[in-house]
């Protein structure tokens, strides 16, 4: 504002009496203060002041006036939605054309190019801001989704580890209590099984907690895999469950036989199935793990109890298993077939390879 008023007072260029030019300079430059909050109104005020000076004296032809109108044109395009931006741009062009006509000039094309260009630059900047804001929101949503997925994975791992260990501990604790009442010497085996299950669960949980506390961004590494199936079957048998297990040989189930993620998924499948059978099944359980050239097949069959258990589960374990298998690119089914509960799964030996029967 000071530069505009100083330029008018020096009379360079001479645009008419101060009574007209000084108020025009003050109003036009003051409109810049509203260019963000009320850009359309600022354009209208600036154009009105410019046209008024043109009609009462000489057109505002100084550099400050030209720069002020360019800034107002850019601002209305950058700060407002398309409709209001178009209105502001149209008002500015109409004012410039009217001034040019009163002055008797012919530079309409130049005016359209310069002020139209300023308007287009403003629209481009607004579009860029919108895309940047959308990208930031999208990144925030992706971060929240990643956190949610990680929580689900951790909850799934904790469920698999804790549910199996606590099931064995509960069964063995009952056996130990019964032994203590009848033959205290026979309580040693259940107590050893309780200790082994508790230590195994603690080791798995320490492994997961170490990964969660790590500063490095790394996924949950496999804690258990195919070779651990033998120990799993034996520990579950020791808990009192009769298992007819058919597993590939230990050499065939080496840790390099399948993708580590697939091996962990298979282990958790068998673990959850045996845990459920230990808690709810009636009679022996048949376990089949078949390692084909490209597919790992798992089938667990147990007899249903004569009467439904009063402590039936929530089904979250099976839901977690289905999610695990889908994430590995396999297929999963679990349900009642006559008097049996059958769990089946097919997993690709390599993640991303797909399942082929």
VODOZA-747735 format. One record per atom (N, C-alpha, C): atom name; y, x, z; chain. Coordinates in steps of 0.2 Angstrom, whole numbers, m for minus. Each point is the difference from the previous one (the first is absolute). Layout:
<nodes>
> CA_Y_X_Z_A
...
</nodes>
This chain:
<nodes>
> N_m6_4_0_A
> CA_6_m4_0_A
> C_6_4_0_A
> N_0_6_4_A
> CA_6_4_0_A
> C_2_3_m6_A
> N_m6_3_m4_A
> CA_1_3_m6_A
> C_3_m5_m5_A
> N_m2_m7_0_A
> CA_2_m5_m5_A
> C_7_m1_1_A
> N_2_m1_7_A
> CA_7_m2_1_A
> C_5_6_m1_A
> N_m3_6_1_A
> CA_4_6_m2_A
> C_1_0_m7_A
> N_m5_m1_m4_A
> CA_1_0_m7_A
> C_5_m5_m3_A
> N_0_m6_3_A
> CA_4_m5_m2_A
> C_8_2_2_A
> N_1_2_6_A
> CA_6_2_2_A
> C_3_6_m4_A
> N_m4_4_m2_A
> CA_3_6_m4_A
> C_2_m3_m7_A
> N_m3_m6_m2_A
> CA_2_m2_m7_A
> C_m4_3_m6_A
> N_m5_3_2_A
> CA_m4_4_m5_A
> C_m7_m3_m1_A
> N_m2_m4_m5_A
> CA_5_m3_m5_A
> C_4_m6_3_A
> N_6_m1_m3_A
> CA_4_m6_2_A
> C_m3_m6_m2_A
> N_m2_m4_4_A
> CA_m3_m7_m1_A
> C_4_m6_2_A
> N_6_1_2_A
> CA_4_m5_2_A
> C_3_0_7_A
> N_3_m5_2_A
> CA_4_1_6_A
> C_m5_0_6_A
> N_2_4_6_A
> CA_m4_1_5_A
> C_m2_m7_4_A
> N_4_m5_m1_A
> CA_m2_m6_3_A
> C_m6_m3_m2_A
> N_m2_2_m7_A
> CA_m6_m2_m3_A
> C_m6_5_1_A
> N_2_6_m2_A
> CA_m5_5_0_A
> C_m3_2_7_A
> N_4_1_5_A
> CA_m2_2_6_A
> C_m5_m5_3_A
> N_2_m7_1_A
> CA_m5_m4_2_A
> C_m7_0_m4_A
> N_1_0_m7_A
> CA_m6_1_m4_A
> C_m5_6_2_A
> N_3_5_1_A
> CA_m3_6_2_A
> C_m4_m1_7_A
> N_4_m3_5_A
> CA_m3_m1_6_A
> C_m6_m5_0_A
> N_1_m5_m4_A
> CA_m5_m5_0_A
> C_m7_2_m4_A
> N_2_4_m6_A
> CA_m6_2_m4_A
> C_m4_5_4_A
> N_3_5_3_A
> CA_m4_5_4_A
> C_m3_m3_6_A
> N_4_m5_3_A
> CA_m3_m3_6_A
> C_m7_m4_m1_A
> N_0_m2_m6_A
> CA_m6_m4_m2_A
> C_m7_5_0_A
> N_2_7_m1_A
> CA_m6_4_1_A
> C_m4_0_7_A
> N_4_m2_5_A
> CA_m3_0_6_A
> C_m5_m6_1_A
> N_0_m5_m5_A
> CA_m5_m6_0_A
> C_m5_1_m5_A
> N_0_6_m3_A
> CA_m5_0_m6_A
> C_m7_0_2_A
> N_m2_1_6_A
> CA_m7_m1_2_A
> C_m1_m7_3_A
> N_4_m2_5_A
> CA_m2_m6_3_A
> C_2_m6_m4_A
> N_5_0_m4_A
> CA_3_m6_m4_A
> C_2_3_m7_A
> N_m5_3_m4_A
> CA_2_3_m6_A
> C_3_m5_m5_A
> N_m3_m6_m1_A
> CA_3_m5_m5_A
> C_7_m1_2_A
> N_1_m2_6_A
> CA_7_m1_2_A
> C_5_6_m1_A
> N_m3_6_1_A
> CA_4_6_m1_A
> C_2_1_m7_A
> N_m5_m2_m5_A
> CA_2_0_m7_A
> C_5_m5_m2_A
> N_m1_m6_3_A
> CA_5_m5_m2_A
> C_7_2_3_A
> N_1_3_6_A
> CA_6_2_2_A
> C_3_5_m4_A
> N_m4_5_m1_A
> CA_2_6_m4_A
> C_3_m2_m7_A
> N_m4_m5_m4_A
> CA_2_m2_m6_A
> C_6_m5_0_A
> N_1_m4_5_A
> CA_6_m4_1_A
> C_6_4_1_A
> N_m1_6_4_A
> CA_6_4_1_A
> C_2_4_m7_A
> N_m5_2_m3_A
> CA_1_3_m7_A
> C_3_m4_m5_A
> N_m2_m6_0_A
> CA_3_m5_m5_A
> C_7_m2_2_A
> N_1_m1_6_A
> CA_7_m2_3_A
> C_5_5_m2_A
> N_m2_7_1_A
> CA_5_5_m2_A
> C_1_0_m7_A
> N_m5_m1_m4_A
> CA_0_0_m7_A
> C_5_m5_m3_A
> N_0_m6_3_A
> CA_4_m6_m2_A
> C_7_1_3_A
> N_1_3_6_A
> CA_7_1_3_A
> C_3_6_m2_A
> N_m3_5_m2_A
> CA_3_7_m1_A
> C_m4_3_m6_A
> N_m3_6_1_A
> CA_m4_4_m4_A
> C_m7_0_2_A
> N_m5_1_m4_A
> CA_m7_0_2_A
> C_m1_7_4_A
> N_m5_m1_5_A
> CA_m1_6_4_A
> C_m4_5_m4_A
> N_3_5_m3_A
> CA_m3_5_m4_A
> C_m1_6_3_A
> N_1_1_7_A
> CA_m1_7_3_A
> C_m8_1_1_A
> N_m1_6_1_A
> CA_m7_2_1_A
> C_m3_m3_6_A
> N_4_m1_6_A
> CA_m3_m3_6_A
> C_m2_m7_m1_A
> N_4_m4_m4_A
> CA_m2_m7_m2_A
> C_m6_0_m4_A
> N_m1_4_m5_A
> CA_m6_0_m4_A
> C_m6_2_4_A
> N_0_5_5_A
> CA_m5_2_4_A
> C_m2_m6_5_A
> N_5_m3_2_A
> CA_m1_m6_5_A
> C_m4_m5_m3_A
> N_2_m2_m6_A
> CA_m4_m6_m4_A
> C_m7_2_m2_A
> N_m1_7_m1_A
> CA_m7_2_m2_A
> C_m4_0_7_A
> N_3_2_5_A
> CA_m4_0_7_A
> C_m2_m7_1_A
> N_5_m5_0_A
> CA_m2_m7_1_A
> C_m5_m3_m4_A
> N_0_2_m7_A
> CA_m5_m2_m5_A
> C_m7_2_2_A
> N_0_7_2_A
> CA_m7_3_2_A
> C_m2_m4_6_A
> N_4_m1_5_A
> CA_m2_m3_7_A
> C_m2_m7_m1_A
> N_3_m4_m4_A
> CA_m3_m7_0_A
> C_m7_0_m4_A
> N_m1_5_m4_A
> CA_m7_0_m3_A
> C_m5_3_4_A
> N_2_5_4_A
> CA_m5_3_5_A
> C_m1_m4_6_A
> N_5_m4_2_A
> CA_m1_m3_7_A
> C_m2_m8_0_A
> N_0_m3_m6_A
> CA_m2_m7_m1_A
> C_m6_m1_m4_A
> N_m3_m6_1_A
> CA_m5_m2_m4_A
> C_2_m1_m7_A
> N_m4_m1_m5_A
> CA_1_m1_m7_A
> C_6_m5_m2_A
> N_m1_m6_3_A
> CA_5_m5_m1_A
> C_7_2_2_A
> N_1_2_6_A
> CA_7_1_2_A
> C_2_7_m3_A
> N_m4_4_m1_A
> CA_2_7_m4_A
> C_3_m2_m7_A
> N_m4_m5_m3_A
> CA_3_m2_m7_A
> C_6_m3_1_A
> N_1_m4_5_A
> CA_7_m4_0_A
> C_5_6_2_A
> N_m1_4_4_A
> CA_5_6_1_A
> C_1_4_m6_A
> N_m5_2_m4_A
> CA_1_3_m6_A
> C_4_m4_m5_A
> N_m1_m6_0_A
> CA_4_m4_m5_A
> C_7_m1_2_A
> N_1_m1_6_A
> CA_7_0_3_A
> C_4_6_m2_A
> N_m3_6_1_A
> CA_3_6_m1_A
> C_2_1_m8_A
> N_m5_m1_m4_A
> CA_1_0_m7_A
> C_5_m4_m3_A
> N_0_m7_3_A
> CA_5_m5_m2_A
> C_7_3_2_A
> N_1_3_6_A
> CA_6_2_2_A
> C_3_6_m4_A
> N_m5_5_m2_A
> CA_2_5_m4_A
> C_2_m2_m7_A
> N_m4_m5_m3_A
> CA_2_m2_m6_A
> C_7_m4_0_A
> N_1_m3_5_A
> CA_6_m4_0_A
> C_6_5_1_A
> N_m1_5_4_A
> CA_5_5_0_A
> C_1_4_m6_A
> N_m5_1_m4_A
> CA_1_4_m6_A
> C_3_m5_m5_A
> N_m1_m6_0_A
> CA_3_m5_m5_A
> C_7_0_2_A
> N_2_m1_6_A
> CA_7_m1_2_A
> C_4_7_m2_A
> N_m3_5_0_A
> CA_3_7_m1_A
> C_0_1_m8_A
> N_m4_m4_m4_A
> CA_0_0_m7_A
> C_m5_6_m2_A
> N_m5_2_4_A
> CA_m4_5_m2_A
> C_m6_m2_m4_A
> N_m4_4_m2_A
> CA_m6_m1_m4_A
> C_m7_3_2_A
> N_1_3_7_A
> CA_m6_4_2_A
> C_m5_m4_4_A
> N_m2_m6_m3_A
> CA_m5_m5_3_A
> C_m7_4_0_A
> N_m2_3_m5_A
> CA_m6_3_0_A
> C_m1_6_5_A
> N_6_4_1_A
> CA_0_5_5_A
> C_m1_m3_7_A
> N_4_m5_1_A
> CA_0_m4_6_A
> C_m7_m2_2_A
> N_m3_m3_m5_A
> CA_m7_m3_1_A
> C_m5_5_1_A
> N_0_6_m3_A
> CA_m4_6_1_A
> C_0_3_7_A
> N_7_1_2_A
> CA_1_4_6_A
> C_m2_m5_6_A
> N_3_m6_0_A
> CA_m2_m4_6_A
> C_m7_m3_0_A
> N_m2_m1_m6_A
> CA_m7_m3_m1_A
> C_m5_6_2_A
> N_2_6_m1_A
> CA_m4_6_2_A
> C_0_1_7_A
> N_6_m1_3_A
> CA_0_0_8_A
> C_m4_m5_3_A
> N_0_m6_m3_A
> CA_m4_m6_2_A
> C_m7_1_0_A
> N_m3_3_m6_A
> CA_m7_2_m1_A
> C_m2_5_5_A
> N_4_5_1_A
> CA_m2_5_5_A
> C_m1_m3_7_A
> N_5_m4_2_A
> CA_m1_m4_6_A
> C_m7_m4_1_A
> N_m1_m3_m6_A
> CA_m7_m4_0_A
> C_m6_5_1_A
> N_1_6_m4_A
> CA_m6_4_0_A
> C_m1_3_8_A
> N_6_1_3_A
> CA_0_3_7_A
> C_m3_m5_4_A
> N_2_m7_m1_A
> CA_m3_m5_5_A
> C_m8_m1_m2_A
> N_m2_1_m6_A
> CA_m7_m1_m1_A
> C_m4_6_3_A
> N_3_6_0_A
> CA_m3_6_3_A
> C_m1_m1_7_A
> N_6_m3_3_A
> CA_m1_m1_8_A
> C_m5_m5_1_A
> N_0_m5_m4_A
> CA_m6_m5_1_A
> C_m7_3_0_A
> N_m1_4_m5_A
> CA_m6_3_m1_A
> C_m2_5_6_A
> N_5_3_2_A
> CA_m1_5_6_A
> C_m1_m4_6_A
> N_3_m5_1_A
> CA_m1_m4_6_A
> C_m7_m3_0_A
> N_m2_m3_m6_A
> CA_m7_m3_m1_A
> C_m5_6_1_A
> N_1_6_m2_A
> CA_m5_5_1_A
> C_0_2_7_A
> N_5_0_3_A
> CA_0_2_8_A
> C_m4_m6_3_A
> N_1_m6_m1_A
> CA_m3_m6_3_A
> C_m8_1_m1_A
> N_m1_2_m7_A
> CA_m7_0_m2_A
> C_m4_6_4_A
> N_4_6_1_A
> CA_m3_5_4_A
> C_m1_m2_7_A
> N_4_m4_3_A
> CA_0_m2_6_A
> C_m7_m5_1_A
> N_0_m4_m5_A
> CA_m6_m5_0_A
> C_m7_4_m1_A
> N_0_5_m4_A
> CA_m6_5_m1_A
> C_m1_3_7_A
> N_5_3_3_A
> CA_m1_3_6_A
> C_m3_m4_5_A
> N_2_m7_1_A
> CA_m3_m4_5_A
> C_m7_m2_m2_A
> N_m1_m1_m7_A
> CA_m7_m1_m2_A
> C_m5_6_2_A
> N_3_6_m1_A
> CA_m4_6_1_A
> C_m2_0_8_A
> N_5_m2_4_A
> CA_m1_0_7_A
> C_m5_m5_2_A
> N_0_m6_m3_A
> CA_m4_m6_1_A
> C_m7_2_m2_A
> N_m1_3_m6_A
> CA_m7_2_m2_A
> C_m3_6_4_A
> N_5_4_3_A
> CA_m3_6_4_A
> C_m2_m4_7_A
> N_3_m4_2_A
> CA_m2_m4_7_A
> C_m6_m3_m1_A
> N_m1_m4_m6_A
> CA_m6_m3_m1_A
> C_m6_5_m1_A
> N_1_6_m3_A
> CA_m5_5_0_A
> C_m2_2_7_A
> N_5_2_4_A
> CA_m1_2_6_A
> C_m4_m5_5_A
> N_2_m6_m1_A
> CA_m3_m6_4_A
> C_m7_0_m2_A
> N_m2_0_m7_A
> CA_m6_0_m2_A
> C_m5_5_2_A
> N_3_7_0_A
> CA_m4_5_3_A
> C_m1_m1_7_A
> N_5_m2_4_A
> CA_m1_m1_7_A
> C_m5_m5_2_A
> N_0_m6_m4_A
> CA_m5_m5_1_A
> C_m7_3_m1_A
> N_m1_3_m6_A
> CA_m7_3_m2_A
> C_m2_5_6_A
> N_4_4_2_A
> CA_m2_5_5_A
> C_m2_m4_7_A
> N_5_m4_2_A
> CA_0_m2_7_A
> C_m5_m6_0_A
> N_m1_m4_m5_A
> CA_m4_m6_1_A
> C_m8_3_0_A
> N_m1_5_m4_A
> CA_m7_2_0_A
> C_m2_4_7_A
> N_5_4_2_A
> CA_m1_4_6_A
> C_m1_m5_6_A
> N_5_m5_0_A
> CA_0_m5_6_A
> C_m7_m4_0_A
> N_m2_m2_m6_A
> CA_m6_m4_0_A
> C_m6_4_2_A
> N_m1_6_m2_A
> CA_m5_4_3_A
> C_1_1_7_A
> N_6_2_3_A
> CA_1_1_7_A
> C_m2_m7_4_A
> N_2_m6_m3_A
> CA_m1_m6_4_A
> C_m8_m1_0_A
> N_m4_1_m5_A
> CA_m7_m1_0_A
> C_m3_5_5_A
> N_2_6_m1_A
> CA_m3_5_4_A
> C_2_0_8_A
> N_6_m3_1_A
> CA_2_m1_7_A
> C_m5_m6_3_A
> N_m1_m5_m4_A
> CA_m5_m5_3_A
> C_m7_3_1_A
> N_m2_4_m5_A
> CA_m7_3_1_A
> C_0_5_6_A
> N_6_4_1_A
> CA_0_4_6_A
> C_0_m4_7_A
> N_4_m5_0_A
> CA_0_m4_6_A
> C_m7_m3_1_A
> N_m3_m3_m5_A
> CA_m7_m2_2_A
> C_m5_5_2_A
> N_1_6_m3_A
> CA_m4_6_2_A
> C_1_2_8_A
> N_6_0_1_A
> CA_2_2_7_A
> C_m3_m5_5_A
> N_0_m7_m2_A
> CA_m3_m5_5_A
> C_m7_1_1_A
> N_m4_2_m6_A
> CA_m7_0_0_A
> C_m3_7_1_A
> N_2_5_m4_A
> CA_m2_7_0_A
> C_6_4_m2_A
> N_3_3_5_A
> CA_6_4_m1_A
> C_m1_6_m4_A
> N_m6_3_m1_A
> CA_m1_5_m4_A
> C_0_m1_m7_A
> N_m1_m7_m2_A
> CA_1_m1_m7_A
> C_7_m2_m3_A
> N_5_1_5_A
> CA_7_m1_m2_A
> C_3_6_m3_A
> N_m3_5_0_A
> CA_3_6_m3_A
> C_1_0_m7_A
> N_m5_m3_m4_A
> CA_0_m1_m7_A
> C_6_m4_m2_A
> N_1_m6_2_A
> CA_6_m4_m1_A
> C_7_3_1_A
> N_0_4_6_A
> CA_6_3_2_A
> C_1_6_m5_A
> N_m5_3_m2_A
> CA_2_5_m5_A
> C_2_m3_m7_A
> N_m3_m5_m2_A
> CA_3_m4_m6_A
> C_7_m2_1_A
> N_2_m2_6_A
> CA_7_m2_1_A
> C_4_6_0_A
> N_m2_5_3_A
> CA_4_6_m1_A
> C_1_3_m7_A
> N_m5_0_m4_A
> CA_0_2_m7_A
> C_5_m5_m4_A
> N_m1_m6_1_A
> CA_4_m5_m4_A
> C_8_1_2_A
> N_1_1_7_A
> CA_7_1_2_A
> C_3_6_m3_A
> N_m4_6_0_A
> CA_3_6_m3_A
> C_1_0_m7_A
> N_m5_m4_m4_A
> CA_1_0_m7_A
> C_6_m4_m1_A
> N_1_m6_3_A
> CA_6_m4_m1_A
> C_7_4_2_A
> N_0_4_5_A
> CA_5_4_2_A
> C_2_5_m5_A
> N_m5_3_m3_A
> CA_1_5_m5_A
> C_3_m3_m6_A
> N_m2_m6_m2_A
> CA_3_m3_m6_A
> C_7_m2_1_A
> N_1_m2_6_A
> CA_7_m2_2_A
> C_5_6_0_A
> N_m3_5_3_A
> CA_4_6_0_A
> C_2_3_m7_A
> N_m5_m1_m4_A
> CA_1_2_m7_A
> C_6_m4_m3_A
> N_0_m7_1_A
> CA_5_m4_m3_A
> C_7_1_3_A
> N_0_1_6_A
> CA_6_1_4_A
> C_3_7_m2_A
> N_m4_5_m1_A
> CA_3_6_m3_A
> C_3_m1_m7_A
> N_m3_m4_m4_A
> CA_3_m1_m7_A
> C_7_m4_1_A
> N_0_m5_4_A
> CA_6_m4_1_A
> C_5_4_3_A
> N_m1_5_4_A
> CA_5_4_3_A
> C_2_6_m4_A
> N_m4_1_m5_A
> CA_2_6_m5_A
> C_7_m2_m4_A
> N_3_6_m1_A
> CA_7_m1_m3_A
> C_m2_0_m8_A
> N_m5_2_m2_A
> CA_m2_0_m7_A
> C_m2_m7_m2_A
> N_2_m2_m6_A
> CA_m1_m7_m3_A
> C_m7_1_m4_A
> N_m5_m2_4_A
> CA_m7_0_m2_A
> C_m4_m6_2_A
> N_m4_m2_m5_A
> CA_m4_m6_2_A
> C_m5_1_5_A
> N_m3_m5_3_A
> CA_m5_0_5_A
> C_m6_4_m3_A
> N_m2_5_2_A
> CA_m6_4_m2_A
> C_m6_m3_2_A
> N_m6_0_m4_A
> CA_m6_m3_2_A
> C_m2_3_7_A
> N_m2_m4_4_A
> CA_m3_2_7_A
> C_m8_0_m1_A
> N_m2_m5_m3_A
> CA_m8_0_m1_A
> C_m1_m1_m7_A
> N_m6_2_m2_A
> CA_m2_m1_m7_A
> C_m8_m1_0_A
> N_m3_1_m6_A
> CA_m7_m2_m2_A
> C_m5_4_5_A
> N_1_6_1_A
> CA_m5_4_4_A
> C_0_m3_7_A
> N_6_m3_3_A
> CA_0_m3_6_A
> C_m4_m6_1_A
> N_m3_m3_m5_A
> CA_m3_m6_0_A
> C_m7_0_4_A
> N_m3_6_0_A
> CA_m6_1_4_A
> C_1_0_7_A
> N_6_3_3_A
> CA_1_0_7_A
> C_2_m7_2_A
> N_4_m4_m5_A
> CA_2_m7_2_A
> C_m6_m4_1_A
> N_m5_0_m5_A
> CA_m6_m4_1_A
> C_m4_2_6_A
> N_0_6_2_A
> CA_m4_2_6_A
> C_3_m2_6_A
> N_7_0_0_A
> CA_4_m2_6_A
> C_m1_m7_1_A
> N_0_m4_m5_A
> CA_0_m7_0_A
> C_m7_m2_2_A
> N_m5_3_m3_A
> CA_m7_m1_3_A
> C_m1_1_7_A
> N_3_6_2_A
> CA_0_1_8_A
> C_3_m5_4_A
> N_5_m4_m3_A
> CA_3_m6_3_A
> C_m5_m6_1_A
> N_m5_1_m4_A
> CA_m5_m6_1_A
> C_m1_m4_m7_A
> N_3_2_m5_A
> CA_0_m4_m6_A
> C_m6_3_m5_A
> N_m4_m4_m2_A
> CA_m6_2_m4_A
> C_3_0_m7_A
> N_0_6_m3_A
> CA_3_1_m7_A
> C_m6_3_m5_A
> N_m1_m4_m5_A
> CA_m4_3_m6_A
> C_5_3_m5_A
> N_1_6_1_A
> CA_5_4_m4_A
> C_m3_3_m6_A
> N_3_0_m6_A
> CA_m3_3_m6_A
> C_7_4_m3_A
> N_0_6_2_A
> CA_6_4_m2_A
> C_m3_6_m5_A
> N_5_2_m4_A
> CA_m2_6_m4_A
> C_m1_6_4_A
> N_m3_5_m2_A
> CA_m1_6_3_A
> C_6_4_3_A
> N_0_4_5_A
> CA_6_3_2_A
> C_3_4_m5_A
> N_m4_4_m4_A
> CA_3_4_m5_A
> C_3_m4_m5_A
> N_m2_m6_m2_A
> CA_3_m4_m5_A
> C_6_m3_3_A
> N_1_m1_7_A
> CA_6_m3_3_A
> C_5_5_2_A
> N_0_6_m3_A
> CA_4_5_1_A
> C_8_m2_0_A
> N_4_3_3_A
> CA_7_m2_0_A
> C_3_0_m7_A
> N_m3_4_m5_A
> CA_3_0_m7_A
> C_m4_m5_m4_A
> N_m4_m4_2_A
> CA_m4_m4_m4_A
> C_5_m6_m3_A
> N_4_m2_4_A
> CA_5_m5_m2_A
> C_7_2_2_A
> N_5_m4_m2_A
> CA_7_1_2_A
> C_0_m1_7_A
> N_4_4_4_A
> CA_1_0_7_A
> C_2_m7_3_A
> N_5_m3_m4_A
> CA_2_m7_2_A
> C_m6_m5_m1_A
> N_m4_1_m5_A
> CA_m6_m5_m1_A
> C_m5_1_5_A
> N_m1_6_2_A
> CA_m5_2_6_A
> C_3_m3_6_A
> N_6_0_2_A
> CA_3_m3_6_A
> C_m1_m7_0_A
> N_1_m3_m6_A
> CA_0_m8_m1_A
> C_m7_m2_1_A
> N_m5_4_m3_A
> CA_m7_m2_1_A
> C_m2_1_8_A
> N_2_5_3_A
> CA_m1_1_7_A
> C_2_m6_4_A
> N_7_m2_m1_A
> CA_3_m5_4_A
> C_m4_m7_m2_A
> N_m2_m1_m6_A
> CA_m4_m6_m2_A
> C_m6_m1_5_A
> N_m4_6_0_A
> CA_m6_0_3_A
> C_1_m1_8_A
> N_6_3_2_A
> CA_1_0_7_A
> C_2_m7_2_A
> N_4_m3_m4_A
> CA_2_m7_2_A
> C_m5_m5_0_A
> N_m5_1_m5_A
> CA_m6_m4_m1_A
> C_m4_0_6_A
> N_m2_7_2_A
> CA_m4_1_6_A
> C_3_m3_6_A
> N_7_1_1_A
> CA_3_m2_6_A
> C_m1_m8_1_A
> N_1_m3_m6_A
> CA_0_m8_0_A
> C_m7_m2_2_A
> N_m5_4_m3_A
> CA_m7_m2_1_A
> C_m2_2_7_A
> N_3_5_3_A
> CA_m2_2_7_A
> C_3_m6_5_A
> N_5_m3_m2_A
> CA_3_m5_4_A
> C_m2_m7_m1_A
> N_m2_m2_m6_A
> CA_m2_m7_m2_A
> C_m6_m1_m3_A
> N_m4_5_m3_A
> CA_m6_m1_m4_A
> C_m6_m1_5_A
> N_m5_m3_m4_A
> CA_m6_m2_4_A
> C_m5_4_m4_A
> N_m4_4_3_A
> CA_m5_4_m4_A
> C_2_6_m3_A
> N_m4_3_m4_A
> CA_1_7_m3_A
> C_5_m1_m6_A
> N_3_6_m2_A
> CA_5_0_m5_A
> C_m2_5_m5_A
> N_1_m2_m7_A
> CA_m2_4_m5_A
> C_6_3_m3_A
> N_0_7_m1_A
> CA_5_4_m3_A
> C_m2_3_m6_A
> N_3_m1_m6_A
> CA_m1_4_m6_A
> C_6_3_m2_A
> N_0_7_m1_A
> CA_5_3_m4_A
> C_m3_4_m5_A
> N_3_m2_m6_A
> CA_m3_3_m7_A
> C_5_4_m3_A
> N_m1_6_m2_A
> CA_5_4_m3_A
> C_m3_1_m7_A
> N_3_m4_m5_A
> CA_m1_0_m7_A
> C_5_6_m3_A
> N_m1_1_m7_A
> CA_4_5_m3_A
> C_7_m1_1_A
> N_2_m6_m1_A
> CA_8_m2_0_A
> C_1_m5_6_A
> N_m4_m3_3_A
> CA_1_m5_5_A
> C_m4_1_6_A
> N_4_m2_6_A
> CA_m3_1_6_A
> C_m1_m8_2_A
> N_m6_m2_2_A
> CA_m2_m7_2_A
> C_m1_0_7_A
> N_2_m5_3_A
> CA_m1_m1_7_A
> C_m2_m7_1_A
> N_m6_m1_4_A
> CA_m2_m7_2_A
> C_m3_0_7_A
> N_3_m5_4_A
> CA_m2_0_7_A
> C_m2_m8_1_A
> N_m6_m1_2_A
> CA_m3_m7_1_A
> C_m2_0_8_A
> N_2_m6_3_A
> CA_m2_m1_7_A
> C_m1_m7_1_A
> N_m5_m2_4_A
> CA_m1_m7_1_A
> C_5_m3_5_A
> N_2_m7_m2_A
> CA_5_m3_4_A
> C_m4_m3_7_A
> N_4_0_5_A
> CA_m3_m2_7_A
> C_m1_m8_m1_A
> N_m5_m2_4_A
> CA_m1_m7_0_A
> C_6_m5_2_A
> N_4_3_4_A
> CA_6_m4_2_A
> C_6_4_m1_A
> N_5_m2_m2_A
> CA_7_4_m1_A
> C_2_3_6_A
> N_2_6_0_A
> CA_2_4_6_A
> C_7_m3_3_A
> N_0_m1_6_A
> CA_7_m2_3_A
> C_5_5_0_A
> N_m1_6_m2_A
> CA_5_5_m1_A
> C_0_3_m7_A
> N_0_m5_m5_A
> CA_0_2_m7_A
> C_7_4_m1_A
> N_0_4_m5_A
> CA_6_4_m2_A
> C_5_m4_m3_A
> N_5_4_m2_A
> CA_6_m3_m3_A
> C_m1_0_m8_A
> N_m4_5_m2_A
> CA_m1_1_m7_A
> C_5_5_m3_A
> N_4_3_4_A
> CA_5_5_m2_A
> C_m4_6_m3_A
> N_m6_2_3_A
> CA_m4_6_m2_A
> C_m2_m1_m7_A
> N_m3_m6_m2_A
> CA_m2_m1_m7_A
> C_6_0_m5_A
> N_6_m3_3_A
> CA_6_0_m5_A
> C_2_8_m1_A
> N_0_4_5_A
> CA_1_7_0_A
> C_m4_3_m5_A
> N_m7_m1_0_A
> CA_m5_3_m4_A
> C_2_m2_m7_A
> N_1_m7_m1_A
> CA_2_m2_m7_A
> C_6_4_m3_A
> N_5_1_4_A
> CA_6_4_m2_A
> C_m2_7_m2_A
> N_m4_3_5_A
> CA_m2_7_m2_A
> C_m4_1_m6_A
> N_m5_m5_m2_A
> CA_m4_0_m6_A
> C_5_m1_m6_A
> N_4_m4_1_A
> CA_5_m2_m6_A
> C_4_7_m1_A
> N_3_3_5_A
> CA_4_6_m1_A
> C_m4_5_m3_A
> N_m6_0_1_A
> CA_m5_6_m3_A
> C_m2_m2_m7_A
> N_2_m6_m2_A
> CA_m2_m2_m7_A
> C_m7_m4_m1_A
> N_m2_m2_6_A
> CA_m7_m3_0_A
> C_0_m7_1_A
> N_m6_m3_1_A
> CA_m1_m7_1_A
> C_m3_m1_7_A
> N_1_m6_3_A
> CA_m2_m1_7_A
> C_m2_m8_0_A
> N_m5_m1_4_A
> CA_m2_m7_1_A
> C_m4_0_7_A
> N_1_m6_4_A
> CA_m3_0_6_A
> C_0_m8_2_A
> N_m6_m2_2_A
> CA_m1_m7_2_A
> C_m7_m2_1_A
> N_m1_m6_2_A
> CA_m6_m3_2_A
> C_m5_m1_m6_A
> N_m6_2_0_A
> CA_m5_m2_m5_A
> C_m6_m2_4_A
> N_m1_m7_0_A
> CA_m5_m3_4_A
> C_1_2_7_A
> N_m5_3_3_A
> CA_0_2_7_A
> C_2_7_1_A
> N_3_3_m5_A
> CA_2_7_1_A
> C_7_1_m2_A
> N_3_5_3_A
> CA_7_2_m2_A
> C_0_6_m4_A
> N_2_0_m6_A
> CA_0_6_m5_A
> C_6_2_m2_A
> N_1_7_1_A
> CA_6_4_m2_A
> C_m2_4_m6_A
> N_4_0_m5_A
> CA_m1_4_m6_A
> C_6_3_m2_A
> N_m1_6_m3_A
> CA_6_3_m3_A
> C_m2_5_m5_A
> N_4_1_m5_A
> CA_m1_5_m5_A
> C_6_4_m1_A
> N_0_7_1_A
> CA_5_4_0_A
> C_m1_5_m6_A
> N_6_2_m3_A
> CA_m1_6_m5_A
> C_0_6_3_A
> N_m4_5_m2_A
> CA_m1_6_3_A
> C_6_4_0_A
> N_5_m1_m5_A
> CA_6_3_0_A
> C_6_m6_0_A
> N_5_1_4_A
> CA_5_m5_0_A
> C_4_0_m6_A
> N_1_m6_m3_A
> CA_3_m1_m6_A
> C_m5_0_m6_A
> N_m6_1_1_A
> CA_m5_0_m5_A
> C_m3_m7_m2_A
> N_1_m5_5_A
> CA_m2_m7_m2_A
> C_m7_0_2_A
> N_m3_m6_1_A
> CA_m6_m2_2_A
> C_m4_m2_m6_A
> N_m6_3_m1_A
> CA_m4_m2_m6_A
> C_m7_m1_3_A
> N_m3_m6_m1_A
> CA_m6_m2_2_A
> C_m6_3_m4_A
</nodes>
